[in-house]
Amino acid sequence: MGLLKIPFFRLGEWKHPKYGTIKGSPEKFRQFVNNFKENALGRPPFIRIGHDKSDSSTFGDAEAKAWIKDIVQEGNVLYALCEPCDENVENLIKSKKYRFASAEYDDNYIEKTSGKNVGTVLSAIALTNEPFLTHLPENVVLSDVNNNEFYLDFEEREGNKMDEFLKKLSDFFTALTTKMKLSDVSPTEPQKVEGADGKDEDSNAKLLAELEAVKKKLSDLENDNTGIKKVNEEKEVEMKLSELKLKGIPPVLCDKAKELLLAMPTSSTIKLADNSEKKLSDMIYDMLGSLPETSRVKYVQFGSQYSQKTGENDEDYKKLADEDIKALGGKITDDGKYIL
């Protein structure tokens, strides 16, 4: 069974008749993620079919269709990455019988061992076709997504590769030392020893051949590990830029910064006037973060209580966009194109 990718919250505001204004904010997203990683709930949240009814005579008997393994943010949407424990749940999503999801959470969760209010904690996600939050993406099975997306624990995978690398290195030198003791030869002075079949055998040549073979294997492992580190670095850049986008930094600036950040070595530093050193990547993030509020994108969205026709107030949007480009030092051509 493949991982499930379940969108359960996005940036915005919705007017609920019972709970009042429901807000999706960067701070709320941060609490969702941090409390999940710190296991504030004391158990993993799960995926269920539909919500409990308020007049239900029982509680806690909902079956888990999948267990949530991670929470990630992409753009203005928060996703749960889930491992199914019921093979039918994939079919329910693939067949579009359950296209959306609805989060079950507490904005003021009291952690049971400390008694402290730790903020927003996710307890479960219900698959539903009637979510209160509007304009959410649809649930998907990642094995069906043909866009080269993948999710894994880079730290764990990298650690496994290094463990394998060190083990092979240790095994080789242990074997080499043992053979040298048995044959009593120097690795730099070829000698002939008599084999069991009475024929001479160049033991050093065999040792050197084995050395080259192990060196090649170790080189391959090192290349694999380097590749994983590179992908991990790219994910870190994307995560930091996503956080800046959520703070209103224009996506076009973040995309340009991404090109620079991926092109430069991660250890690149610059010496400042006070003789201190600072990473170039940190300076780029700081410059983006210092963009004035007047030039930032406003993420104020409304839910089902408000709708707007396509094309309505296009002139207002164009005027605001023109002002943003000018504030960023850009130009507007005669045919309406923007140049930064």
C-alpha positions as CSV (number, residue, x, y, z in Angstrom):
1,M,0.0,0.0,0.0
2,G,1.2,3.5,-0.8
3,L,1.4,6.5,1.4
4,L,-1.7,8.8,1.5
5,K,-1.3,12.6,1.2
6,I,-4.3,14.2,3.0
7,P,-4.7,18.0,3.0
8,F,-6.4,19.1,6.2
9,F,-5.9,22.8,6.7
10,R,-4.9,25.9,4.7
11,L,-4.2,29.6,5.4
12,G,-7.4,31.6,5.6
13,E,-10.5,32.4,7.7
14,W,-13.9,30.8,7.9
15,K,-17.1,31.8,9.8
16,H,-18.5,28.8,11.7
17,P,-22.0,29.1,13.1
18,K,-21.0,27.2,16.3
19,Y,-17.3,27.8,16.8
20,G,-17.0,31.3,15.5
21,T,-14.1,32.4,13.3
22,I,-11.8,29.5,12.3
23,K,-8.3,30.8,11.4
24,G,-5.5,29.1,9.5
25,S,-2.4,31.0,10.4
26,P,1.4,30.4,10.1
27,E,1.6,30.1,13.9
28,K,-1.2,27.6,14.0
29,F,0.6,25.5,11.3
30,R,3.8,25.7,13.4
31,Q,1.9,24.4,16.5
32,F,0.3,21.6,14.5
33,V,3.8,20.4,13.2
34,N,5.8,20.9,16.5
35,N,3.2,19.3,18.7
36,F,3.0,16.3,16.3
37,K,6.8,15.9,16.3
38,E,7.0,16.2,20.1
39,N,4.1,13.7,20.5
40,A,2.2,16.1,22.7
41,L,-0.9,13.9,22.2
42,G,0.9,10.9,23.6
43,R,-0.2,8.7,20.6
44,P,-0.2,9.1,16.8
45,P,-3.2,10.8,15.3
46,F,-5.1,8.7,12.8
47,I,-7.4,8.7,9.7
48,R,-11.0,7.8,10.2
49,I,-14.2,7.8,8.0
50,G,-16.4,10.8,9.0
51,H,-16.7,12.5,12.4
52,D,-18.3,11.2,15.6
53,K,-21.9,12.5,16.0
54,S,-22.4,14.7,19.0
55,D,-25.1,12.4,20.4
56,S,-23.1,9.2,19.9
57,S,-23.6,6.7,22.7
58,T,-20.0,5.5,22.4
59,F,-16.6,7.1,22.1
60,G,-13.2,5.8,20.9
61,D,-14.5,3.0,18.8
62,A,-13.7,4.5,15.4
63,E,-11.4,2.3,13.4
64,A,-8.1,3.7,12.1
65,K,-8.0,3.6,8.3
66,A,-4.4,4.9,8.4
67,W,-1.9,6.3,10.8
68,I,-0.3,9.7,10.4
69,K,3.5,9.5,10.0
70,D,4.3,13.1,9.3
71,I,2.8,16.6,8.8
72,V,4.3,18.8,6.0
73,Q,3.5,22.2,4.6
74,E,3.4,23.0,0.9
75,G,2.6,26.6,0.1
76,N,-0.5,27.6,2.0
77,V,-1.7,24.0,2.7
78,L,-0.9,21.6,5.5
79,Y,-0.8,17.9,4.6
80,A,-0.8,14.7,6.6
81,L,1.4,11.8,5.2
82,C,-0.3,8.6,6.3
83,E,0.5,4.9,6.2
84,P,-2.7,2.9,5.5
85,C,-3.6,0.0,7.7
86,D,-6.8,-0.8,5.7
87,E,-6.3,-1.7,2.1
88,N,-9.8,-0.4,1.3
89,V,-8.9,3.2,2.2
90,E,-6.8,3.5,-1.0
91,N,-9.7,2.5,-3.2
92,L,-12.0,4.9,-1.4
93,I,-9.6,7.7,-2.3
94,K,-8.7,6.5,-5.8
95,S,-12.4,6.1,-6.7
96,K,-13.1,9.6,-5.3
97,K,-15.6,8.3,-2.9
98,Y,-13.9,10.4,-0.2
99,R,-12.3,13.4,-1.9
100,F,-11.6,15.7,1.0
101,A,-10.7,15.7,4.7
102,S,-11.6,17.5,7.9
103,A,-9.2,17.9,10.9
104,E,-10.1,17.1,14.5
105,Y,-8.0,19.2,16.8
106,D,-7.8,21.3,19.9
107,D,-6.5,24.9,19.8
108,N,-5.8,24.8,23.6
109,Y,-4.7,21.2,24.2
110,I,-3.7,20.5,27.8
111,E,-0.7,18.0,27.8
112,K,-1.7,15.3,30.2
113,T,1.6,14.7,31.9
114,S,2.6,18.3,32.5
115,G,-0.8,20.0,32.6
116,K,0.4,22.7,30.3
117,N,-1.4,24.3,27.5
118,V,0.7,23.5,24.4
119,G,-1.6,25.1,21.8
120,T,-3.0,23.4,18.7
121,V,-2.8,19.6,18.6
122,L,-4.2,17.3,15.9
123,S,-6.0,14.2,17.2
124,A,-7.5,12.8,14.1
125,I,-8.5,13.5,10.5
126,A,-11.8,12.5,9.1
127,L,-12.3,11.6,5.4
128,T,-15.4,13.4,4.3
129,N,-17.1,14.9,1.2
130,E,-18.4,17.8,3.3
131,P,-15.5,19.6,5.0
132,F,-16.2,22.9,6.6
133,L,-12.9,24.4,5.3
134,T,-13.3,25.3,1.7
135,H,-11.0,25.2,-1.3
136,L,-8.8,22.4,0.0
137,P,-6.9,20.1,-2.4
138,E,-8.1,16.6,-2.8
139,N,-6.8,13.5,-1.0
140,V,-4.3,11.5,-3.1
141,V,-2.4,8.2,-3.0
142,L,1.2,9.2,-3.5
143,S,1.9,6.1,-5.7
144,D,-0.6,7.6,-8.2
145,V,1.0,11.0,-8.3
146,N,3.3,11.2,-11.3
147,N,5.3,14.3,-10.4
148,N,8.4,12.8,-8.8
149,E,7.3,13.7,-5.3
150,F,8.6,11.6,-2.5
151,Y,8.9,11.8,1.3
152,L,11.3,10.2,3.6
153,D,13.3,10.7,6.7
154,F,16.5,12.0,5.3
155,E,18.3,11.9,8.6
156,E,17.4,8.3,9.2
157,R,18.3,7.3,5.6
158,E,21.6,9.1,5.7
159,G,22.5,7.5,9.0
160,N,21.8,4.0,7.6
161,K,24.1,4.8,4.6
162,M,26.9,5.9,6.9
163,D,26.5,2.9,9.1
164,E,26.8,0.6,6.0
165,F,29.8,2.6,4.8
166,L,31.6,2.3,8.1
167,K,30.7,-1.4,8.5
168,K,32.2,-2.3,5.1
169,L,35.3,-0.3,5.9
170,S,35.7,-2.1,9.2
171,D,35.1,-5.5,7.7
172,F,37.7,-4.9,4.9
173,F,40.5,-3.9,7.3
174,T,39.6,-6.8,9.6
175,A,39.9,-9.2,6.7
176,L,43.1,-7.6,5.4
177,T,44.8,-7.7,8.8
178,T,43.8,-11.4,9.2
179,K,45.1,-12.4,5.8
180,M,48.4,-10.5,6.3
181,K,48.9,-12.3,9.7
182,L,48.3,-15.7,8.1
183,S,50.4,-15.1,5.0
184,D,53.0,-12.9,6.8
185,V,53.5,-10.7,3.7
186,S,54.0,-7.0,3.3
187,P,51.3,-5.2,1.3
188,T,54.0,-3.5,-0.8
189,E,56.2,-6.5,-1.5
190,P,54.6,-9.2,-3.6
191,Q,55.6,-12.7,-2.6
192,K,54.7,-16.2,-3.9
193,V,53.0,-18.6,-1.5
194,E,52.0,-22.1,-2.3
195,G,48.3,-22.8,-2.5
196,A,46.5,-26.0,-1.4
197,D,46.6,-27.4,-4.9
198,G,50.4,-27.0,-5.0
199,K,50.3,-24.0,-7.5
200,D,51.9,-20.7,-6.7
201,E,49.5,-17.9,-6.0
202,D,50.3,-14.1,-5.8
203,S,48.5,-13.4,-2.5
204,N,49.3,-9.7,-2.6
205,A,47.7,-9.4,-6.0
206,K,44.6,-10.9,-4.6
207,L,44.7,-8.6,-1.6
208,L,45.1,-5.5,-3.8
209,A,42.3,-6.7,-6.1
210,E,40.1,-7.0,-3.0
211,L,41.2,-3.6,-1.9
212,E,40.2,-2.0,-5.2
213,A,36.8,-3.8,-5.1
214,V,36.0,-2.6,-1.6
215,K,37.2,0.9,-2.5
216,K,34.8,1.0,-5.4
217,K,31.9,-0.2,-3.2
218,L,32.8,2.5,-0.6
219,S,33.0,5.1,-3.3
220,D,29.5,4.1,-4.5
221,L,28.2,4.3,-1.0
222,E,29.8,7.7,-0.5
223,N,28.2,9.0,-3.7
224,D,24.8,7.8,-2.6
225,N,25.2,9.5,0.7
226,T,26.3,12.8,-1.1
227,G,23.2,12.6,-3.2
228,I,20.9,12.1,-0.2
229,K,22.6,15.1,1.5
230,K,22.0,17.2,-1.6
231,V,18.3,16.3,-1.7
232,N,18.1,17.0,2.0
233,E,19.7,20.5,1.5
234,E,17.2,21.2,-1.3
235,K,14.3,20.3,0.9
236,E,15.6,22.6,3.7
237,V,15.9,25.5,1.2
238,E,12.3,24.9,0.0
239,M,11.0,24.7,3.6
240,K,12.7,28.0,4.6
241,L,11.4,29.7,1.5
242,S,7.9,28.4,2.1
243,E,8.0,29.9,5.6
244,L,9.0,33.3,4.0
245,K,6.2,33.0,1.5
246,L,3.7,32.5,4.3
247,K,5.0,35.7,5.8
248,G,4.1,37.5,2.6
249,I,7.4,37.5,0.8
250,P,6.5,37.5,-3.0
251,P,6.9,34.1,-4.5
252,V,8.8,35.5,-7.5
253,L,11.6,36.8,-5.1
254,C,11.7,33.4,-3.3
255,D,12.0,31.6,-6.6
256,K,15.0,33.8,-7.6
257,A,16.6,33.3,-4.2
258,K,16.1,29.5,-4.5
259,E,18.2,29.5,-7.7
260,L,21.1,31.3,-5.9
261,L,20.8,29.1,-2.8
262,L,21.0,25.9,-4.7
263,A,23.9,27.1,-6.9
264,M,26.2,28.1,-4.1
265,P,28.1,25.7,-1.8
266,T,26.3,25.3,1.6
267,S,29.4,26.3,3.5
268,S,29.9,29.6,1.6
269,T,30.6,32.5,4.0
270,I,31.4,36.2,3.8
271,K,33.6,38.2,6.2
272,L,31.8,41.3,7.6
273,A,33.2,44.6,8.6
274,D,33.4,43.6,12.3
275,N,35.6,40.6,11.2
276,S,32.8,38.2,11.9
277,E,31.7,35.6,9.3
278,K,28.2,34.9,8.1
279,K,26.8,32.3,5.8
280,L,25.7,33.7,2.4
281,S,22.5,31.6,2.6
282,D,21.6,33.2,6.0
283,M,22.2,36.7,4.5
284,I,19.8,35.9,1.6
285,Y,17.1,34.7,4.0
286,D,17.7,37.8,6.2
287,M,17.3,40.2,3.2
288,L,14.1,38.5,2.1
289,G,12.8,38.7,5.7
290,S,13.5,42.4,5.9
291,L,11.1,43.2,3.0
292,P,8.7,46.0,4.2
293,E,5.2,45.0,5.1
294,T,3.8,47.3,2.4
295,S,5.5,45.2,-0.2
296,R,4.3,41.8,1.1
297,V,1.5,39.6,-0.2
298,K,-1.6,39.6,2.0
299,Y,-3.0,36.1,2.7
300,V,-6.5,37.1,3.9
301,Q,-9.0,34.6,2.6
302,F,-12.6,33.8,3.4
303,G,-14.6,30.6,3.3
304,S,-18.1,29.6,2.3
305,Q,-19.7,32.7,3.8
306,Y,-18.2,34.8,0.9
307,S,-17.7,34.1,-2.7
308,Q,-16.4,36.1,-5.6
309,K,-17.1,35.8,-9.3
310,T,-14.1,35.1,-11.5
311,G,-12.9,38.4,-13.0
312,E,-14.6,40.6,-10.4
313,N,-12.4,43.6,-9.3
314,D,-9.7,42.7,-11.9
315,E,-8.8,46.4,-12.1
316,D,-8.2,46.5,-8.4
317,Y,-6.0,43.4,-8.5
318,K,-4.0,44.9,-11.4
319,K,-3.5,48.2,-9.5
320,L,-2.3,46.4,-6.4
321,A,0.1,44.2,-8.4
322,D,1.5,47.3,-10.2
323,E,2.1,48.9,-6.8
324,D,3.9,45.9,-5.5
325,I,6.2,45.7,-8.5
326,K,7.1,49.4,-8.2
327,A,7.7,49.0,-4.5
328,L,10.2,46.2,-5.3
329,G,12.0,48.4,-7.7
330,G,10.6,46.7,-10.8
331,K,9.3,48.2,-14.0
332,I,6.1,47.8,-16.0
333,T,6.3,47.7,-19.8
334,D,3.9,49.3,-22.1
335,D,2.2,46.0,-22.8
336,G,1.7,45.3,-19.0
337,K,4.6,42.9,-18.4
338,Y,6.5,43.1,-15.1
339,I,10.3,43.3,-15.0
340,L,12.2,42.9,-11.7
